[in-house]
Amino acid sequence: KATAILEYIQRTVERRRQAGALPLPDDWCYVYNFDEPDRPNALRLPPGVGRNLRDQLEELLSAVRDSVSRAFASEEYEHQKRETLEGGQQEAKRIMDQAQKQAEEAGFLLRFSPVGVALVPLVQGKPMNAEQFAALDPAQRQEIESRQQRVMEAVGEVAERLRAVEREASQKLRQLDRQVGETAVAGLFDSVISQNEAHSELVRFLERLREFTLANVDLFRDRDGQPGMALALAAAGPQPDPFLAFRCNVFVDNSQARGPPTVVEVNPTWTNLFGKLERRAHLGTYVSDHTMLKPGAVQRANGGYIILNLVDVLSKPGSWDGLKRVIRTKEVRLEDPLEQYGLLTPQGLRPEPIPVDLKLVMTGDPMAYFLLSAYDEEFWEMFKVKADFDVQIARTPENGVAYAGFICACCQREGLRHFDRMAVAKVIEQSSRVVGDQEKLSARFGQIRDLIVEADYWAGRDDSPIVKGQHVERAIDERVYRLNLVEERIRELIARGVIMVDVTGSVVGQVNGLSVLDFGEFSFGRPSRITARTFMGQKGVTSIDRESQLSGRLHDKGVLTLSGYLGWKYAQDKPLSLSASISFEQA
């Protein structure tokens, strides 16, 4: 079924391409989210733009690092930085000198240190130590402490003024760094933005990236010719990427697409369908980022077609519910499958969901379809189109020619020898035998392909350049030989008289019947002796096989139908006084 559906979709796409009405699927990229780094943003771009964006950002990062490093290593920057620092230092010195003078007038000496400002009393212009202060009488100590309290209040004001000077100098240095950074990267970003001005979402991302670069310009600087701290950490081992904002994950790349994608997923697990969040080990835990997001079949089939097997989807935990959620919301979310069961996951990302527009084709057997129709309320609402595949087709001259074309296509696709007229006729004859109808042909082309491949093998054994009718017959005989072990054992039992079957003469109340044993790929008829006995009584027809629970429902229905017929035929005007038994002997 999947092969037939795939070929039909390909033919439909080719017709639309020839008619010029074939849209190409877009690229999808995940980029850094500057507001919430654990929620990467998804960008929808025309086909091929995603790969170009990734290359542009890599080149932009290299150019920004070179330009920023040169700018901050220039003499002009060092001169402006030195002037800013010297200006702050001079202002701080003036404030400290003024404070020192005021303290000396009050009889104290100021000592500035990294831990704060200390007041030391003066005696005759010399600092007083602790022993001298303790030797003073209480009145003098109280008087000094009173003056010290007033000076400490003034010193507090001085300390606040010094901190303000330090903050102002730091602010000027940051402004200087930003100005230098803007001068270094303005042209670089303007060039990339102008190349992508047709894509508004991408332009907004590039503008935010420029603001991020200017706010974190220290990341891109080289100090004394050595890599910055972030680069040194990155070189020491697996570390978070300091330039993650410049990384573009081309999540779905359709740069080489010639039409809508057609994806056949043979193993529809959660990650194979909806994508995967990869992680790396770091400091005893696992971390992830937007560059480690991998697409699933649904994302790769976006804008096209996806073919799934219903039984395979139902047998994979979470896949069926996730697929229904995609159909219902028309978007696919990249989530960790463990979270669906309430389990904790390390550093969970919440990537922005991607809207999907695709055609979902689900193949399966009728029983699964009927069960879901009966027990899943959403099934009818989501899967509105049902198509049945017949296992047989009419045996017409047109279909005979089509069969020959199928054989030729198989030979070309598989690199096999071609079939002559007699070999094609034998294949068609076997196809009718498979469905058990001379006016029908089998539509199970997988089995016919296996026959073609095996016939080619026997032609190779005979060194024949083409496959002939005898090779097809040999392939059929060898297949029967591999599967008919049970049939041979039953024939042996009949020949030895263990299973009693008479093929000559006649016996009242005894006939030979034939039951078909089906082993899937092989079926055969088993002869059985059917015996009926009548005797006086009113029990009617009794099936010995039914009473011993050895019969099936169809057999029981046949016996009851026979009882009804006898009653209708012979008991219209009087009761039927009959007791009879019927049995499949040695069943």
N, C-alpha and C positions, 0 to 999 in steps of 0.2 A: 504493500500500500504506500509506504513512504517513498519508494522509488517512483511509482506512478504519479504521486502527488508532486514530487520534486520535478519530474520531467514536465508536467503540466504547467507548473509555475514558471519554469524556465522558458517554455514556449510563449506563455502569456507576456513575460517580461520582454522577450525578443520582439514580439509584435508591437508592444508599446514603444520600444526603442526605435523601431523602424518608422513608426508613426510620429516620432518626435515628441511624444507625451510621456517621457520617462524622467521623473524627478530623481535627483541623486540624494542619498542620505547625508545628513550633516555630521560634522565632527563634534565630539563632546570632550571637553577638557575640564579637569579639576585644578583650581588655583587656590592660592592662600587667601584665607579670610582674615582681614586685618582687625575686624571687630571681635570675632569669635574664632580663634585658631582651630578649635576642635570641630568646627562646622565648615569644611571646605566648600567653596562656591563652584557651581557648575556653569561652564560657558558653552553656549551653542554657537558654533561657527560653521561657515560653509566648508565643503570638503576640501582638504588640503591646507586650510588656514591654521588648523591646530598644530600640525607639524612645523609650519613656518614660525608660528608663535613660540614654540619651544626653542627653536634655533635662535630666534631673535633675542629671547630672554637670556640665553646662555652667552651670546655675544655681548649683550648689554651689560651683564654682570662683569664680564672680563674687562670691558671698556671702562665701566664705572670704577672698578678697583684700581686700574692703572691711572685714570685721570685724577681720582681723589688722592691717591698716594703721591702723585707728582705735585698736586696743589698744596698739600700739607707739608711737603718737603721743600717748598720754595722759600727763598730768603724774605720775600715780601710778607708771607704769612708769619714767619718767625719774628720779623720786625714788629708787625702789628700786635702779635701776641706778647712780645716783650714790653711794648709800650703800655699795653693794657695792664699787665702785671705790675710794672713799675708805678703806674699811676695809682693803683690800689695800694701798693706798699707805701708810697709817699703819703697818701691820705691817712692810712692807718698809723704811720709814724707821727704825723702831725697831731692826731687825736691822742696818741699815747703820751707825747711830749706835753701836750696841754694838760692832760690828766696828772702827769707826774708833777708839773709845776704847782697845780692846785693842791695836790697832796702834800708837797713840801711846805707850802704856806700853812697848811693845817698841822704840820709836825709829823708827817708820815712819809715813808718811802714805798713806792709801788714796785712790786716785782711781778713781771708778766711771765707766765709759763703756759705750756700746753694744757695744763689742768685747770687754769684759772688765774686770777689776780690775787696776790697776797699783800696785806698792809703791814708794814713794819714801823713801829714808833721810832722817832728820832730824838736823840739826846745830844744837844750841842752839835747838831748836824751829822751825827753818826748813828747808824742803825743800832737799836737796842736788842740784845738777845733775850732769851727766855729767863735766864737767871737774874739779869738786871731788872726785868719787868716784875719778877716775883719779889725782888727785894724792896720794891717801892711800897710806901704806906698805902693803906686802902683808899684814902681820899685821892691820891695821885692816880692810882689805877682806875678809879671810877671816872675821874676826869678824862683820862686818855680813852677809856672805853666809850665815853659819851661822844668825844670828838670822832672816834673811829666809826661810830654808827652813822654820823652825818656824811663822813667821807665814803663809807661803803655804798650809801645810796647813790652818790655821784659816780662811784666806780661802776655800779650796775648800769647806769646810763651809758657810761663809756663802753662797757662790754657790748651793750646792744648796738651802739654806733659802729663798733668794730665788726660785729656780725653782719650788719647792713652793708658795710664796705665790702666784706668778703662775698656776700650774696650778689652785690652789684658787679663785682669783678667776674664772678662765675657766669652771671648772666651775659656780660659783655663777651666773655670767651665763647659761650654757646652761640651767641649771635654771630660772632666772627666765624666760628666753625660752620654755621649754617650758610652764611654768605659765601664762604669759600666753596662749600659743597654745592650750593646753587650754581655758582659760576662754573664749577667743574662738570656738573651732570646735566645742566639745562639743555644744552644742544643735543646731548645723547638721547634724552627722553623725548624731546620734541621730534627727533627724526623717527623714532619708533612709533610715536603717536600719529604722526602724519601718514605713515604707511598703513595704519589700521583705522583711520578716521571713519571708514564706512561701517564699522562695527561699534555701536554705542556702548555696549556692555564691556567690551574689551578696552575701549578708551577710558571708561571710568576706572577699570582695574589698573591701568597703567598710571593714571593720575594718582591713585591711592598708593601705588608702588613708589612713585616719586616722593610723595610725602613721607612714606616709611623710610626711604633711603636718606632723606635729609634729616629726619628725626634720629636716625641711628647711624650717622655718618662715621662714627668712631669704629664701626665694624669693618669698614673698608680701608682703614688707614694702616700703613706699615710704619713701625716705629724703629728708627735707626737701621732700616734695611731688613728688619726681622718681621715675620708675619705677626699679625695682631693676636690677641689672646684667644679669640674665637677660632682662628685658624690653627693655632698651636694645639688647642684641645682637639680639634678635628683630626690633626695629624697624629695625635697620641693614640687613637683607637676609635672604635665605633662610638660616635657622639652625635647628638642632634645637629642637623645641618644649620649653620648660622645664616646661610643665605637661602633658607627655605622659601622665602617670599618670591624669589626669582625662579623657582622651579615650577614648570608646567607639566602636569601629567596628562598626556594625550590619551584619555580614557578610551575613546572609540575613534580609531583612525580610518577614515573613509577616503583617503587621498587617492587610492588606487581603484576605488569602486567605479564600475561601469553601469551600475543600476542598483535597484533595491537589493539588500542582502537577503539570502535564503539560508537559514541556519537549521540543521538537523541535530538535535541534542539527544544522543543515545543513552546518556547517563544523567538524568535530570535531578541531581542532588541540589541542595539549597545553594551552595557556592557556585556550582556549574550554571545554575539558572540566573541567579540574582547578583553574582559578583562576590568578591572576597576582600576582606580587610587583612592585609599582611602586617606582620610586626617584626621588630628586631629587638634583641636582648640589649639592655642598657642598665648598668648599675643594679643588677639583681631583679629587674622587672622587664616588662615588654612595652615598647613604645611604638607609635605609628604616626604617620602623617599622610597628607594628601597624595604624595608621590607613590605610596604603597597600596593604592586602591586598584583592584583588578576587575575588569568587566566580566559579566556572565553572558549566557546565551541571549537573554532578553535585551540587554543593552546592545549587544552586537547585531541583533536582528531589528533594532529600532528603525522604523521607516521601511521595513520589508516584511519578511515572512519567517515564522518559526514553526517547525514541525516537531511534535512530541508524541510519545506513546502514552496512552492513558494509564495503563497498568504500571508502567515504569514510574510515572509521576506519583501515583497513589502509594507505591511501595517505598518512596523516599520520604523520611520524616520532614514535615513542614512544607514540602514543595507544593502540595495541592492548595493549602491555605494561602501560601504566598502568591501563587499564580492567580487565585481568585481575587486577592487584594489588588494585584496589578491591573486586572481587568476592570475591577470596580472603581478604582481611583485614577486609572489612566496615568500612573506614574510608578516608577520603580525606585525603591529605597535600598541603599547599600547598608545592610545590617549584619551583625554577627549572629550566626544561627544559635549560639548558646544563649543569647538573650531571649530567644523565643520561649525558652523553658525556664526562665527565671534564674539562670546561673550568672555569676559574676564574671566579667571579662576585664582584662587589664586595659586601661586607657582607651575607652570606647570612643570612636569618632562618630559624628553624626553628619555625614556628607549631605549636601543639598540633593533632594530627590530629582530625578530626571523624568520629564514627561515622555511617555511612550505612545507611539502610533504605529501599530503593527497588526498583521493578520496572523492569528493563532490557528493552526491546523492540528487537531488532536485525532490520532488514530487509535483504534482499539476494537475489541470484540463486542458483539451486540449485548452480551450479558452484563458487562460492566456499564454500558450505556443505560440499560434498563434499570439497573440497581441505583445508579446515581440519579436518574430521573425520578425514581420513587422515593429516595431517602435524602437527597440533597436539594433543599428548597431553591438554592441559587443556580442550580445547574441549567434549568430551562431558561432562566433569564440571561445567562451569559453565553451559552452555546445555542444559538438560534437556528443554525443551518446544519442539517444532518444529511449525509450522503452515504448510501449503501454501495459497497463494492461486490458485484456478483463474481462468483468463483468459476463461472462458465459463460461462454459466448456461443452464438450460433455458428454452425459449421457451414459457412458460405464461401463461394469463390473469393470474395473480397477479403474475408478474414483469413482464408488460406494464404493469399498473397501477403497479407500483413504478418502472418506467422513466419513466412519465409524471410520477410524483412527483419523481423525480430531476431531470427537465427543469424542473419548476416550481421546485424548490429552487434550481437553478442560476440561473434567471432572477431570483429574489428576491435571492439572495446577490450576484449580479453587477450587479444593476440593469438587466436586459435586458427586452425585450418578451416577453410570454407567447406560447406556441405554440397554434395551433388543432389540431383533431383530425387533420387531414390532415398537418400538420407533424410531430406526434408519431408518426404512422404511418410517415412517411418516415424519421425518425430510427431507429425500431425496425427498419425494413427494411434500412437501411444497417448497423445493428449486426449483423444476421444475415449480411450480405454480407461484413463484415470477418472473421468467424470461418469463413466458407465453409460454413455449415450452416444450412438453413432451420429446423431445430428447436432452434437455439441462439441466444443473444444474447451479445454481447461484454461482458466485465466490465472492460475497460480504459476506465474512466470518464474518464480524462484526455483520450483521443481524442474521446470523445463530447462532452465539454465544449467542446473546440475547435470541433467542428462546430456546437454550439449558438451559440457566440459569433459565428462567421462567418455563420451564417444570420441572426442578429440584425442584423449589419452590412448584409446585402443588403436586409433588410426596411426598414432606415433609408434606404437609397438609393432605395427605392420609396415613401418616406413612408407606409409601412403601419403602422397602430397595433399589429398583431400579426404574428407570424411565420406564414407560410403554407407549404404544401407546396412551392410553386414556389421559395420562398426557400431551403429545405433542398436541393432539387435543384440550385439555382444554386451553393450552397456546395460541394456534392459535385463538380459539374462543374469549378468553378474550381480546386479542390484537385487534381483529376486533371490539369487543364491545366498546373498548375505542376510536376507530377512526371513526366509521360509523354513527356519529350523523347526518351528512348531508344526507346520504343515507336513514336513517330512516325518516327524514323529507320529502324527496321526495316521498317515498312510502306512507306516510300518505296523501300527497297531491293527489297522484294518486287514493288512496282508497276513498277519499272524493269527487273526481271528479273535483278538482280544476285544475289538469293537466289531459287533456283528452287524453286517449289512449284506442283505441278499439282493443280487441284481438280476436273478433269473427266477422264473416261476411266479406264482401268485398265492397269497394267503389272505383269507377273509379277516377283515379287521386290522390289517397291517399295511402301511405304506412307508416309503422312504422319503424323508424330508431333508432339506439342506438349510443349515444355519450359517450365516456369514460372520466370521470372526474378524474384527477390525483391530489391527495393531498400530493404527496411526498411518505410518508410511506404507503398510502392506496389509492386505486383507485376502481371505480365501474362504471357500465353502467347506463346511464340515458335514458330511452325511450322517444322518441319524435315523434310527428306526422308530416310527410312531405307531403305537399299538392302542387299539380301542377294544373294550370288552363291554358287553351288555348282559344284564341279568334282571331278574324280577325285582320290583320295588318301585318307589316313587321319589327317589332322591334326585333324579335328573342327571345331568352330565357333571361328573366330578373330575377336576384336573388334579392328577396325582402330583404334578410338579408344583401347582399352586399350594396344595395342602402341605407339602413338605418345604414350602418357602424357597423353592429352587427356580421359580419362574420370574419373569419380568412383567411390567405393567402391560406391555403390548400383547404378550402371550395370554395374560389373564383376560384382557379385553376380547381377544379372539375366541377364547373358550366360552365366555359369557354371550358373545354374539351368536355362536353356534347353538347354545341352549335356547336363545330367543327364537332363532330360526326354526328349530324343531318344534317349539311350542306353537309358533304361528302356522306351521305347515300341517301338524297332525293333531292339534288340540283346539280346533275351532268350535266343536260341538260337544266335546266330552273331555274330561281330564286326561292328561298324558301320564300313563303309568309306565315309567321308564327309569331304569337305573343303569348308568353307563360310566365307564372310566376311560380316560385318555391320558397317555403318558409318552414322553420322549424317553425311550430306553437309553440307559447308560449315559444319562446327561449329568 
